[in-house]
Amino acid sequence: MPNAAAVALPKELEEHLESYVAAFNSGDAESVDSHYTDAGIIVWEKGNPVSGKERGAAIKEFLDLTQPRIETDVREAYVTGDTALLVVDWTMEVNAEDGAGRESLRGVGLDVLRKQANGTWLYAVDDPFGEEPRD
């Protein structure tokens, strides 16, 4: 049996990630939501997975309220067939909850993506708090 190992990202998967970050940083909720499968879930609030129309509404609310700016760095990537698991370090600047300036957030996302029939990749699971960040 062959050993599984971390792999370099396929070009289409790299393009998906770049497109997602650009959409996220532009504040375009519809574009961000288009990066998910129809049944894809976000777990942007720990323990509260959201999909479908609720996912779109949650994305719009978050982008409108916080005006985030995100940077990502893929720590690990595992691809088998039409499924990918990514471990992603991320940092984000957002509007502070008290409305006074900006604050910094960081985390480690565990993301599952599915390759579509047209070759594009979409998020099936987006969990930005899947693991504790490294110190």
N, C-alpha and C positions, 0 to 999 in steps of 0.2 A: 504494500500500500504506500503511495507517495506521501511524503511529508507536506503538511500545509505550512505556508510561510507568508509573511507580509509581502505584498506585491506593489510595484509601481502602479499608480493610478492610470487606468485607460484614459485616452485623450478625451473621450466623450464625458467621462466622469469629472475630469479636471474642468472642462468647459461648464458643466452643470454647477460646480462649486463656485467658479468665478462669476457666473451669471446670477447665482443666488445672492452672493455677497453684494454685487452691484445693485440688484433689486432691493435688497434689505437696506442698504445705505442710502438709496434714493427715496425711501419712504413709500414706494409703490406697492401697496398691499396686494393688489390683484396679481401683479407680477410675482411677488413672493409666493402667494398661494398657488400659482401655476407650477411651482417646483415640487408639488406633492401629487402622489397618486390620488384618485378620487376618495379612496378609503384611508389615505395617509393620516397619521396622527401627529400632533405636537404635544409635548409635555413641558410647556414653558412655565407651568406652575407645578411644582413637585406633587406627584400623586394624582394629577388631574389631566388625563389624556383627553384631547379634543380633536374631533374630525368634522368633515363636511362643512356645512354652512357656519357652524359654531367656530370651526378653525379659521375660516375667512374673517369672521367678525373679530376673533381674538387677535389675529395678526393686525388688522386695521386699527383696533383700539391701542395695541402696544406701540405700533409705529407712530400713530398720531400723538399719543401722550408722551412718549419718551424721546422721540426723534433720535433713534440710536445710530451709532456708527460702530460697525463691527469689523474686526480683523480675525482671521482664522489661520490655523496651521495644522495640517493633518499629521497626527502623531503616528497612527497606524492605519493600514487599509488592508482588508481581506476581501477578495472577490472570488466567488464561485458561481459559474454560470451567469444567471441573470440577477444575482443578489450580491450586494456589497455591504460590509460593515466598516464604518469609519469611526475612529477615535480622534476627536478634533479638539485641540486647545483653542479657546477663543477669548478675546478681550473685547469689551464694549464700553463705550461712553454713552450715557443716557442722561436725560433731564432728571435732576434730583426730585424725589417725591415731594419735598417741601417747596419746590419751585425755585429754589435758590441755587442756580448754577447747574453744573454737571457732576456726575459721579461715575466712577469706574467699576465695572463688574468683570468677573472672569470665571471661567468654568471649563469643564471637559465634557464635550458632547459625545454621546453614543448614537450614531445614526445608521439606520438601515435604509438602503436604496434598492430599487428594483429597476432593471433595464426594461424599457418598453419595446414594443415591436418595431418602432421606427429607429431604435438605437439610442434614444435619449435615456437618461437616468432620472428618476424621480424619488423623492423621499417617501418611504412607507412609514418610518418612525423617526421622529426628530426629538431627541431627549437631550437638551443642552446641559442638564445636570446629572448625567449618567455616572459620573465619577468625580472624585475630589481632585482639584487642581494640584499639580506638583508645587512644592514650595520654591 
